[in-house]
């Protein structure tokens, strides 16, 4: 099962009845380059987020420090017209989701899909 599918499935308890997931991907709060100083500094400063774009809104979910696919709580809800991208580079950095988040290039297609449905 793809990472985006795992996130979409795990986010079901946070969705309203009838709400449909259009895109889902992980993000993180700390720069991956911090690992060059050691894994401990990265682990202490990083938090993973699950970003879920639905037909009604965008959810930013807290996934904790160790998991990228198991959301634990809703951090914020954003209006559906919110644009996330356009994404570029190896690690796209954005503040459009209410905090400084980094999203790997592997998920730039998911960002484009979410923005395409933003209306």
Backbone as a ProteinNet text record, in pm:
[ID]
protein_1_A
[PRIMARY]
XXXXXXXXXXXXXXXXXXXXXXXXXXXXXXXXXXXXXXXXXXXXXXXXXXXXXXXXXXXXXXXXXXXXXXXXXXXXXXXXXXXXXXXXXXXXXXXXXXXXXXXXXXXXXXXXXXXXXXX
[TERTIARY]
84.4	0	89.5	57	135.1	119	220.1	219.7	97.1	61.5	-54.6	-183.2	-191.1	-310.2	-317.9	-203.9	-200.1	-243.9	-197.2	-235.7	-384.7	-434.9	-577	-663.8	-623.6	-700.9	-694.2	-576.1	-560.2	-629.1	-653	-717.4	-869.7	-926.6	-1072.9	-1143.5	-1091.3	-1160.6	-1170.3	-1088.3	-1088.1	-1174.5	-1233.2	-1314.8	-1461.4	-1532.5	-1676.2	-1746	-1868.8	-1941.3	-1954	-1918.7	-1928.1	-1810.8	-1717.7	-1601.8	-1507	-1459.9	-1375.8	-1232.6	-1135.6	-994.5	-953.7	-892.7	-843.8	-692.4	-621.7	-476	-431.8	-327.2	-272.7	-122.7	-46.3	98.9	158.5	278.8	346.2	429.1	453.1	540.7	616.3	717.5	792.3	827.2	852.8	876.6	1024.2	1115.5	1259	1325	1433.4	1509.4	1578.1	1574.3	1641.8	1792.6	1843.3	1988.2	2035.7	1944	1979.3	2034.4	2001.2	2052	2204.3	2260.9	2406.9	2474.4	2400.4	2452.3	2428.7	2352.2	2319.5	2169.7	2131.6	1989.4	1917.3	1985.7	1922.4	1874	1956.5	1905.6	1784.4	1789.5	1675.6	1550.8	1566	1453.1	1392.5	1476	1427.2	1351.5	1387.8	1325.8	1217.6	1214.3	1120.4	988.4	882	750.9	697	637	577.6	432.5	389.4	251.4	195.2	66.5	-6.1	-94.4	-79.9	-162	-265	-392	-501.2	-591.2	-595.9	-683.9	-810.5	-924.2	-1051.9	-1132.3	-1252.2	-1338.4	-1393.4	-1374.8	-1429.2	-1324.7	-1207.1	-1107.8	-971.4	-872.7	-740.4	-714.1	-676.3	-644.2	-493.9	-438.8	-300.4	-307.1	-261.1	-271.8	-135.5	-129.7	-5.2	16.4	135.5	168.5	280.6	323.4	425	567.1	659	801	854.2	782	835.5	759.2	635.5	553.1	515	513.9	468.4	327.7	271.6	143.6	33.7	58.5	-42.4	-80.3	-177.2	-217.5	-281.3	-249.9	-301.1	-403.9	-390.7	-483.4	-480.9	-583.5	-592.4	-518.1	-423.5	-352.9	-428.1	-468.1	-544.4	-625	-729.2	-813.3	-805.6	-782.3	-771.4	-881.8	-923.6	-1025.3	-974.4	-1063.4	-1024.1	-955.1	-989.4	-918.7	-770.8	-722.2	-582	-490.1	-393.6	-293.4	-172.6	-118.9	-2.3	124.7	119.8	237	233.8	307.2	373.1	503.3	522.9	638.7	757.4	876.5	999.1	1112.4	1218.3	1335.3	1320.5	1427.8	1426	1334.6	1345.2	1257.9	1187	1058.5	979.4	943.2	969.4	941.5	825.7	721.8	604.2	553.1	495.2	427.5	277.3	233.5	93.6	-2.1	51.3	-33.9	-35.2	4.1	-4.4	121.7	219.8	349.8	452.4	577.9	685.4	699	661.2	667	755.1	815.6	898.9	837.9	829.7	766.6	864	890.4	987.5	936.2	1029.8	999.7	908.2	920	837.1	687.7	649.8	509	466.1	550.1	514.8	394.8	379.1	261.3	133.2	142.1	25.3	-10.5	92	68	-2.5	44.5	-18.5	-161.9	-188.5	-324.9	-415	-363.1	-442.2	-472.8	-372.1	-393.2	-488.2	-487	-576.8	-722.2	-747.8	-884.7	-924.3	-831.1	-856.7	-962.1	-981.8	-1086	-1041.9
-117.3	0	124.3	220	343	428.3	509.3	595.3	686.4	743.5	833.4	758.7	631.4	551.9	521.2	494.8	470.7	594.7	711.3	836	861.6	844.2	866.8	774.5	649.2	553.1	588.7	624.2	657.2	788.2	874.8	1004.1	994.4	880.4	864.3	910.9	881.3	927	1079.4	1152.9	1298.7	1364.5	1284.5	1336.9	1344.2	1435.2	1446.4	1339.6	1302.2	1203.9	1250.1	1162.3	1191.5	1268.5	1310	1385.9	1293.2	1337.8	1255.9	1309.3	1220.5	1258	1274.1	1388	1414.2	1397.6	1425.7	1409.6	1395.6	1317.3	1298.9	1275.5	1340.5	1324.8	1366.6	1316.5	1354.5	1482.2	1547.1	1664.1	1659	1742.5	1746.6	1890.7	1916.1	2052.7	2091.9	1997.1	2027.8	1992.7	2058.1	2030.3	1894.8	1817.7	1688	1703.5	1819.1	1842.4	1844.9	1861.7	1859.1	1723.1	1619.6	1484.7	1481.5	1572	1577.2	1607	1672	1698.7	1580.9	1485.7	1368	1346.4	1223	1190.2	1246.8	1255.9	1305.2	1450	1543.1	1680.2	1685.3	1603.4	1598.6	1547	1440.1	1378.5	1473.4	1550	1642.6	1761.8	1803.9	1923.7	1894.7	1775.5	1745.4	1689.3	1724.3	1662.5	1631.7	1515.5	1479	1524.1	1561.8	1603.4	1521	1496.7	1437.7	1548.3	1576.7	1677.7	1603.7	1632.6	1565.2	1671.3	1671.9	1763	1686	1738.6	1674.1	1764.4	1722.4	1802.9	1924.4	1932.2	2041.5	2130.2	2073.9	2147.5	2080.5	2144.5	2084.3	2064.9	1944.2	1912.3	1896.4	1954.8	1931.4	1854.1	1729.1	1638.6	1611.3	1604	1572.5	1421.9	1379.4	1237.2	1204.5	1301.8	1276.1	1284	1227.4	1235.7	1114.9	1003.3	880.9	827.4	867.3	811.4	917.1	878	969.7	935.6	825.5	779	758.7	788.1	763.2	892.8	965.2	1091.1	1068.5	1161.7	1150.6	1257.5	1375	1484	1587.5	1670.5	1778.4	1899.6	1949.6	2071.1	2193.4	2187.3	2299.1	2253.7	2329.8	2309.6	2437.5	2420.9	2535.3	2528.3	2643.4	2641.7	2569.2	2506.2	2427.2	2508.2	2634.8	2710.3	2738.2	2703.1	2725.9	2650.8	2721.3	2661.1	2620.4	2503.4	2451.6	2481.9	2468.9	2485.7	2615	2621.7	2514.9	2470.8	2341.1	2282.5	2274.2	2290.3	2276.4	2236.7	2182.6	2144.3	2008.1	1960.5	1830.3	1831.6	1934.5	1952.9	2086.8	2081.8	2203.9	2255.7	2383	2445.2	2542.1	2528	2613.4	2654.2	2772.5	2819.2	2834.9	2791.8	2805.5	2721.7	2627.2	2538.6	2578.8	2702	2753.4	2739.5	2667.2	2655.3	2620.5	2634.4	2605.4	2453.8	2400.6	2256.7	2227.2	2109.9	2063.1	1936.1	1931.8	1819.4	1768.9	1639.4	1578.9	1579.2	1583.8	1586.3	1471.2	1359	1241.9	1273.7	1375.7	1409	1536.6	1589.4	1710.4	1688.3	1568.2	1536.2	1542	1503.2	1510.4	1655.8	1739.9	1883.1	1941.1	1904.6	1951.9	1903.6	1779.4	1725.7	1801.7	1831.4	1906.4	2046.2	2110.2	2246.6	2246.6	2140.9	2132.6	2126.8	2068.9	2058.7	2178.3	2270.9	2384.4	2480.2	2476	2560	2700.8
0	0	0	-83.3	-94.5	30.9	58.1	175.8	177.3	62.2	55.4	88.4	50.2	81.5	231	292.7	437.6	514	470.4	536.7	519.6	397.4	371.2	456.5	468.9	549.9	698	747.3	889.1	926	827.7	853.3	858.1	823.9	821	948.7	1069.1	1190.4	1202.8	1131.1	1140	1033.3	944.8	835.7	875.9	812.6	831.6	746.8	781.5	700.2	554.8	462.8	320.1	262.9	345	297.3	221.9	105.9	18.9	14.8	32.5	26.2	-119.7	-151.7	-287	-296.3	-187.9	-184.9	-39.5	-18	116.9	104.8	190	187.2	321	350.9	475.2	457.6	568.2	572.6	704.8	716.9	842	874.8	1004.6	1049.6	1046.6	1054.1	1057.3	924.5	898.1	776.8	788.2	681.2	680.3	689.2	652.7	659.9	804.2	898.8	1040.5	1082.5	1007.1	1035.1	1024.1	946.4	934.2	1068.1	1158.2	1292.4	1386.5	1339.7	1419.5	1421.9	1443.6	1442.8	1564.7	1677.4	1800.2	1785.6	1734.9	1716.1	1621.9	1516	1423.7	1494.4	1568.4	1638.9	1741.8	1808.5	1910.9	1852.5	1732.5	1675.2	1571.6	1516.4	1408.6	1459.8	1390.3	1407.8	1269.3	1254.1	1126.5	1122.3	1004.8	980	865	869.6	757.9	701.8	575	508.9	425.2	451.8	382.3	319.3	187.3	114.5	78.4	118.7	88.8	-4.4	-36.1	-120.7	-46.3	86.8	166.8	233.6	265.2	343.7	332.8	393.6	406.2	555.2	591.2	730.4	745.4	849.7	887.7	1018.4	1014.1	1127.7	1188.9	1321	1390.6	1388	1345.3	1342.6	1441.8	1519.4	1620.2	1566.5	1641.6	1608.7	1533.2	1534.9	1476.4	1356	1338.4	1231.6	1129.4	1003.7	898.9	850.5	897.6	842.8	946.1	1072.7	1176.5	1247.3	1191.7	1254.1	1391	1483.8	1620.3	1653.5	1591.8	1621.8	1509.4	1508	1409.8	1464.6	1388	1427.2	1376.8	1249.9	1195	1074.1	1048.3	931.2	849.1	719.6	629.7	525.1	471.9	366.9	242.2	171.3	54.2	-54.6	-76.1	-180.3	-150.1	-31.8	3.4	-92.5	-148.2	-237.9	-156.1	-185.2	-114.1	-192.5	-323.1	-408.4	-484.1	-593.3	-667	-600	-596.7	-529.8	-624.1	-566.9	-645	-551.9	-609.1	-531.8	-466.7	-406.2	-340	-218.5	-137	-21.6	-38.2	-72.2	-88.2	50.6	72	201	182.9	265.3	253.9	391.2	397.7	518.2	489.3	372.5	331.8	415.7	491.1	571.4	718.6	746.7	882.7	965.6	917	982.9	876.4	911.2	816.9	802.4	685.1	660.3	540.4	542.7	432.8	375.6	243	174.3	68	70.8	-20	-163.5	-256.2	-400.6	-442.3	-375.8	-406.1	-400	-320.9	-301.8	-373.1	-461.4	-533.5	-625.4	-676.1	-757.9	-676.1	-549.5	-461.1	-430.6	-417.3	-397.3	-519.7	-637.9	-761.8	-771.7	-730.9	-733.6	-636.4	-518.5	-419.8	-471.7	-530.7	-584.2	-703.1	-782.9	-899.4	-855.9	-739.6	-688.1	-602.3	-581.4	-491.9	-547.8	-678.4	-738.7	-749.3
[MASK]
+++++++++++++++++++++++++++++++++++++++++++++++++++++++++++++++++++++++++++++++++++++++++++++++++++++++++++++++++++++++

